[in-house]
Amino acid sequence: MKTEQSGGPPIPLSSPSKLGKYDSAEFSHARRVAHSRLYPSIFASNYLVLSNRRLHMEDFFSRREKIGRVLDVGAQYCPYFPFFEHRCDSYTSMDLVDTPTVDIACNAENMPVEDCSYDLVLCTQVLEHCENPQVIVNECYRVLKPGGTLIVTVPSIYPVHGYPADNWRFMPDGLKHLLRKFAEVEVLGELDFAESLASVNCHYGHVFTGRMGRLGLAINPLLNFATNVFGRILSRILRPLTRSNFTSFSMNLWAEARK
């Protein structure tokens, strides 16, 4: 994660978001894209991953009346802003690429932000794309206020998905190691075993349909739908037997870390 804008002077706490950002056409477009990520189609291959992450976000924010100052690292379309837009004191979006919806364009390994600036830092699906995940976690720790919370999501068992590079996968113990500076850390599987099994088979099926040209493109939505429904049904059947969160085989991991 590199950009020429990284390593600049600290941005004051009073620095506002880009003027008119929330009223811009670009932010409205970002909200529409974000909504499709929060509420994905059941015919989409990432339905289980994205919808389960939304449920984790809903649970987290439902437990909090006031959020304080929020920093969203790797924000892009700011998908989780609706969960706290009326309960936060400020919201700062950070990303590698400067767009009209991004407040700070920088390398997250060197944030131009003062120490102890934020009450909550979101870092979702970022660490797998960087060169030095520990450095980014350390930066998140630095800019958090004492008692502040970092939310991290990372892929555990997930296909390569590119932009700008896809370098890492994480196991629960490895993620806890990255978060070892924090006073309290909880790592959960975003998907349970049944949902992960279904999702893995869905993506594996795309290896075959991807070689079938137009026929494969026609089959994919049906494959996605079948595996998503199978995952949900099997999850409900097994839920009485797997009441505890199962992190050993999960497509994605969720972590809450308190400074």
Secondary structure, 3 states (H helix, E strand, C coil): CCCCCCCCCCECCCCCCCCCHHHCHHHHHHHHHHHHHHCCCCCCCCHHHHHHHHHHHHHHHHCCCCCEEEEEECCCCCCCHHHCCCCEEEEEEEECCCCCCCCEECCCCCCCECCCCEEEEEEECCHHHCCCHHHHHHHHHHHEEEEEEEEEEEECCCCCCCCCCCCCCCCHHHHHHHCCCCCEEEEEECCCHHHHHHHHHHHHHHHHHCCCHHHHHHHHHHHHHHHHHHHHHHHHHHCCCCCCCCCCCCCEEEEEEEC
